Amino acid sequence: MSAVSDRLPTFPWDKLTPYKATAAAHPDGIVDLSVGTPVDPVPELIQKALVAAADSPGYPTVWGTPELRDAITGWVERRLGARDVTHRHVLPIVGSKELVAWLPTQLGLGPGDRVAYPRLAYPTYEVGARLARAGYEAYDDPTGLNPEGLKLLWLNSPSNPTGKVLSKEELTRIVAWARAHGVLLFSDECYLELGWEADPVSVLHPDVNGGSYDGIVSVHSLSKRSNLAGYRAAFLAGDPAVLGPLLEIRKHGGMMTTAPTQAAVVAALGDDEHVRVQRERYASRRELLREALLAHGFRIDHSEASLYLWATRGESCWDTVAHLAERGILVAPGDFYGPAGAEFVRVALTATDERIAAAVRRL
């Protein structure tokens, strides 16, 4: 076990422990804007679907029920503009984080292979490469990478942590480059339905991929858009030549979404109203926090989408974390997401209206 754990970096969130203690000592309590975990209720129609499927004594299938695959293909076509999506083009996963962490291993990557991800990025992209003993590197523009030995290219639009959105033109250029060099492209699009000042586009859109899914897969999650982080519900959509072998591997590994969760996902993907309501909640919180941070002397970069504000005071991110912790507000230091974030903090919108109001007063 130590040989595996020794490949991994220190778990970053453990470094926040003393700052969390400082923030928790505030007389009015902590406002935790660090992790970005949903706090609003699971929509009632989803809860009902889960309960109705609670009597599920048998094993679920890794590929999911036909109803689940229908729900995914329907959503991908309706919401992302994808065309001619069949069951072979989709695959349920047990939340998106397990996929990110174990994808290089499941693809058979190892020493001599390389995985690339954005300069500022979710740290699990690197963790996945480390677990597989593959090489890894961060990029500013993926088309500037050396394609030799590059086996997996991660995109993330809208970005975690910055909220940056890649334009349709940028996505089209990157997809064409990856195909020209035989590089498998996975696009993490988990925040796609949370665009504020931009309209995020999927790599599955025909204007981006030319009507072909060859060499591309998109990753989607219901954690944020439907408040289902506790359900571990996500899925892949894209190239059947990639998803077919992944399905077989995941069958052997027992990586199956529970039957009640599958039923809940069917309900969630079939209803757009609860997504609209949740978007309005986040939009209101975003506006209040954004104005308060600006008035407090912060600059906010990008943040045109996703559930975070990428903010700086032009100092060490840890100084900013300490400054806000003294005011009972906990945020994530930018260097969790790479050295380029050393002067930024990530401020999550995932707190109740009452806690957001408390943060605004303190700022």
ROZADO-548910 format. One record per residue (C-alpha): x, y, z; residue in one letter. Coordinates in steps of 0.1 Angstrom, whole numbers, padded with zeros to 4 digits, always signed. Example, Ala and Ser with C-alpha at 12.3 -4.5 7.8 and 13.67 -1.06 7.14 Angstrom:
BEGIN
+0123-0045+0078A;+0137-0011+0071S;
END
This chain:
BEGIN
+0000+0000+0000M;+0028+0024+0008S;+0042+0020-0027A;+0009+0033-0041V;+0004+0061-0016S;+0040+0072-0020D;+0032+0081-0056R;+0006+0107-0045L;+0010+0143-0034P;-0001+0153+0001T;-0039+0155+0002F;-0042+0193-0002P;-0073+0199+0019W;-0055+0187+0050D;-0034+0219+0048K;-0066+0240+0055L;-0072+0225+0089T;-0057+0253+0110P;-0074+0280+0089Y;-0107+0262+0093K;-0103+0263+0131A;-0097+0300+0130T;-0128+0306+0108A;-0149+0284+0130A;-0140+0305+0161A;-0158+0335+0146H;-0186+0346+0170P;-0212+0342+0142D;-0198+0309+0130G;-0178+0298+0099I;-0188+0305+0063V;-0173+0276+0044D;-0167+0286+0008L;-0138+0262+0003S;-0148+0228-0009V;-0178+0236-0031G;-0201+0209-0019T;-0238+0215-0026P;-0260+0226+0004V;-0294+0230-0012D;-0321+0202-0011P;-0321+0173-0035V;-0352+0181-0058P;-0383+0163-0046E;-0389+0145-0079L;-0354+0130-0077I;-0359+0119-0041Q;-0392+0102-0050K;-0375+0084-0079A;-0348+0072-0055L;-0373+0060-0029V;-0394+0042-0055A;-0364+0022-0066A;-0353+0015-0030A;-0364-0022-0032D;-0335-0032-0055S;-0322-0065-0041P;-0303-0076-0072G;-0270-0063-0087Y;-0272-0033-0110P;-0254-0034-0143T;-0224-0013-0150V;-0239+0000-0183W;-0271+0009-0165G;-0307+0002-0173T;-0320+0009-0209P;-0341+0038-0193E;-0309+0053-0179L;-0291+0051-0212R;-0322+0066-0229D;-0321+0095-0204A;-0285+0102-0210I;-0287+0100-0248T;-0318+0122-0248G;-0301+0148-0226W;-0269+0149-0246V;-0289+0156-0277E;-0313+0181-0262R;-0289+0200-0240R;-0255+0197-0259L;-0268+0197-0294G;-0251+0163-0301A;-0265+0142-0330R;-0271+0105-0336D;-0261+0095-0300V;-0268+0058-0293T;-0265+0036-0262H;-0230+0027-0274R;-0220+0064-0271H;-0227+0066-0233V;-0215+0051-0201L;-0226+0057-0165P;-0199+0063-0139I;-0198+0064-0101V;-0193+0101-0098G;-0167+0119-0120S;-0138+0120-0096K;-0133+0082-0096E;-0132+0083-0134L;-0107+0111-0135V;-0085+0093-0109A;-0086+0059-0125W;-0089+0067-0162L;-0052+0065-0171P;-0050+0031-0154T;-0081+0018-0171Q;-0066+0030-0205L;-0035+0010-0198G;-0012+0039-0195L;+0021+0037-0177G;+0058+0047-0178P;+0067+0064-0210G;+0031+0076-0216D;+0021+0112-0209R;-0011+0128-0196V;-0016+0166-0200A;-0041+0190-0183Y;-0046+0227-0179P;-0020+0249-0161R;-0046+0256-0134L;-0066+0225-0128A;-0084+0201-0106Y;-0056+0182-0089P;-0071+0147-0096T;-0059+0149-0132Y;-0023+0147-0119E;-0033+0121-0093V;-0047+0098-0121G;-0014+0100-0140A;+0006+0093-0108R;-0015+0062-0100L;-0008+0048-0134A;+0029+0057-0132R;+0025+0078-0163A;+0042+0111-0169G;+0022+0143-0166Y;+0024+0180-0175E;+0004+0211-0174A;-0002+0233-0205Y;-0013+0268-0214D;-0024+0259-0249D;-0026+0221-0256P;-0017+0225-0293T;+0017+0237-0281G;+0024+0203-0265L;+0048+0177-0279N;+0024+0150-0291P;+0051+0123-0289E;+0040+0099-0261G;+0010+0120-0253L;-0018+0095-0247K;-0044+0115-0228L;-0053+0152-0231L;-0077+0167-0205W;-0098+0197-0213L;-0118+0214-0186N;-0144+0240-0198S;-0159+0256-0177P;-0127+0255-0157S;-0124+0244-0121N;-0110+0266-0105P;-0110+0297-0127T;-0144+0295-0144G;-0128+0301-0178K;-0147+0289-0208V;-0132+0277-0241L;-0149+0292-0271S;-0164+0270-0299K;-0135+0281-0321E;-0109+0271-0295E;-0125+0237-0289L;-0127+0231-0327T;-0090+0239-0331R;-0080+0217-0302I;-0101+0187-0313V;-0086+0189-0348A;-0051+0190-0333W;-0057+0160-0311A;-0071+0140-0339R;-0042+0149-0362A;-0018+0136-0337H;-0037+0106-0325G;-0042+0120-0290V;-0072+0108-0270L;-0092+0138-0257L;-0113+0138-0226F;-0133+0170-0219S;-0144+0176-0183D;-0177+0195-0188E;-0192+0190-0153C;-0200+0228-0149Y;-0214+0232-0185L;-0249+0242-0173E;-0235+0269-0150L;-0225+0296-0175G;-0230+0332-0164W;-0212+0355-0187E;-0205+0329-0214A;-0224+0300-0230D;-0203+0269-0226P;-0201+0245-0256V;-0195+0208-0255S;-0169+0189-0276V;-0199+0168-0286L;-0214+0196-0306H;-0212+0190-0343P;-0198+0224-0349D;-0168+0214-0328V;-0163+0178-0338N;-0175+0179-0374G;-0203+0153-0367G;-0178+0126-0355S;-0171+0114-0320Y;-0138+0098-0330D;-0112+0102-0303G;-0133+0124-0280I;-0152+0118-0248V;-0170+0143-0226S;-0175+0139-0188V;-0207+0151-0171H;-0218+0151-0135S;-0251+0157-0117L;-0234+0167-0085S;-0238+0205-0090K;-0266+0210-0115R;-0290+0187-0095S;-0274+0187-0060N;-0266+0150-0063L;-0230+0150-0050A;-0241+0126-0023G;-0255+0102-0049Y;-0223+0098-0069R;-0240+0102-0103A;-0221+0110-0135A;-0216+0097-0171F;-0194+0097-0201L;-0205+0104-0237A;-0185+0101-0269G;-0164+0076-0289D;-0178+0040-0287P;-0144+0027-0295A;-0132+0042-0262V;-0163+0036-0241L;-0167-0001-0251G;-0134-0013-0236P;-0139+0010-0206L;-0173-0008-0200L;-0156-0042-0201E;-0129-0031-0176I;-0155-0016-0153R;-0176-0047-0154K;-0146-0067-0141H;-0140-0041-0115G;-0176-0039-0103G;-0177-0001-0109M;-0215+0001-0110M;-0239+0029-0101T;-0265+0017-0076T;-0299+0009-0089A;-0318+0036-0069P;-0292+0062-0081T;-0298+0051-0117Q;-0335+0057-0113A;-0328+0091-0097A;-0306+0101-0126V;-0334+0092-0151V;-0357+0116-0132A;-0330+0143-0130A;-0320+0143-0167L;-0357+0143-0177G;-0365+0176-0158D;-0350+0210-0167D;-0370+0231-0142E;-0351+0221-0111H;-0319+0230-0129V;-0333+0265-0137R;-0343+0270-0101V;-0308+0260-0088Q;-0291+0282-0114R;-0311+0312-0101E;-0299+0304-0065R;-0263+0304-0076Y;-0267+0335-0098A;-0280+0354-0068S;-0252+0342-0045R;-0226+0349-0072R;-0237+0385-0076E;-0237+0392-0039L;-0203+0376-0033L;-0187+0392-0064R;-0197+0427-0054E;-0186+0422-0018A;-0152+0408-0029L;-0146+0437-0053L;-0156+0462-0027A;-0131+0446-0003H;-0102+0451-0027G;-0102+0419-0046F;-0098+0415-0084R;-0118+0387-0100I;-0104+0370-0131D;-0124+0348-0156H;-0152+0333-0134S;-0176+0336-0164E;-0190+0302-0155A;-0189+0274-0129S;-0195+0276-0091L;-0165+0297-0081Y;-0150+0331-0081L;-0113+0332-0089W;-0101+0361-0068A;-0068+0378-0059T;-0055+0407-0037R;-0020+0404-0053G;-0005+0386-0024E;+0003+0350-0014S;-0029+0329-0015C;-0022+0317+0020W;-0021+0353+0033D;-0055+0358+0017T;-0067+0325+0032V;-0056+0337+0066A;-0071+0372+0061H;-0105+0358+0053L;-0103+0331+0080A;-0099+0359+0106E;-0133+0371+0093R;-0148+0336+0097G;-0147+0329+0059I;-0129+0298+0046L;-0118+0297+0010V;-0095+0274-0011A;-0059+0286-0018P;-0051+0289-0055G;-0019+0268-0053D;-0041+0237-0047F;-0047+0240-0085Y;-0011+0246-0096G;+0018+0270-0090P;+0001+0295-0113A;-0026+0300-0087G;-0002+0312-0060A;-0018+0346-0056E;-0054+0336-0060F;-0081+0320-0039V;-0111+0300-0051R;-0144+0312-0035V;-0173+0288-0038A;-0209+0298-0043L;-0221+0267-0024T;-0234+0280+0009A;-0269+0288+0021T;-0283+0322+0014D;-0280+0330+0051E;-0243+0321+0052R;-0236+0341+0019I;-0253+0371+0035A;-0230+0366+0066A;-0199+0366+0044A;-0211+0397+0026V;-0216+0416+0059R;-0181+0406+0071R;-0165+0417+0038L;
END
